[in-house]
Amino acid sequence: MHGGGFAIGLTPHPSDANTVFANIDVGGIYKSTNKGENWKSITQSIPLASQRNFQVRSMTIDPTNADNIYFLAGNAAFS
């Protein structure tokens, strides 16, 4: 659970050129702090009703507080 799939999008951090986020079709959101060389899940601890509901379709970083990330997850075909 929370792994595999493919990247749907990449979102750069607004003020740190080394940090980038990837939203994954079935794996949540991953973060790299070294320009994409290594990645770590930042959503793995979120409890899920179903793994099918964790397809991150889009995400954005709050322009006034980069510690806040907003994302849309789910799969209308299954949920």
N, C-alpha and C positions, 0 to 999 in steps of 0.2 A: 504494500500500500504506500502511496505517496512517492512513487518512483516510476521511472520509465517514461515512455511517450516521447514527444518532441516539443521543442520550444515554439510557442505561438508568437511570442513577442519579446523584445528586449527593451528595458527602460533604464536609461542612464540616471545616476544620482545627480540632482541639480547642482551640487557644489563640490563633489568629490569625483574627480576624473577616473580614479581607480575602481570605483564601485559601480556595479551594474546589476540589474535584476532581470531574471528570465521567468516569464510565466509559461508553465508547461501544461500540455493538454490534459494529462491525467496525474500530474505530480505536484501540483501546487505552485509555489513560488520559490525560486532559488536565488541566492545572493552571492556575488563574487566581489571581493575587496582587492583583487589583484588583476584587474582588467580581463577577467574571464578565464584565467588559468586554472583556478580551483573554484568549486561551487559548494554551497551548503544550503540545505532546505531551511527556510524560515517559517514554514507553515506546517511542518510535520506534527507539531504538538496540538494542532487544532482538532478537536473531536469531530468525527464525521458520522452522520446518520447512514451514509452510503458512500463507498468509494466513487461511485458514478457522479456524485454531486461535487466532486473536487476538480473539475476541469476548469482551470482558470482561463477565462475567455478574454479578459482585459484587466488592466491595472494602471494606476497612476500614483504618483507621489505627491503628497500635499505640498503646494508651492510655498506655504508659510512655515511648515514644520516637516522637514524631510524624514523625521522619525515615524511619520504616519503614512501608511500605504493603504490605499483603497483598492479593492478588487471585486470583480464579478465572477462567481464560480457557479457551475452547474451544467446540466445537460438536458435541454428541453425534451429530447427524444426519450429520456428515461425517467425524468422527475418532474 
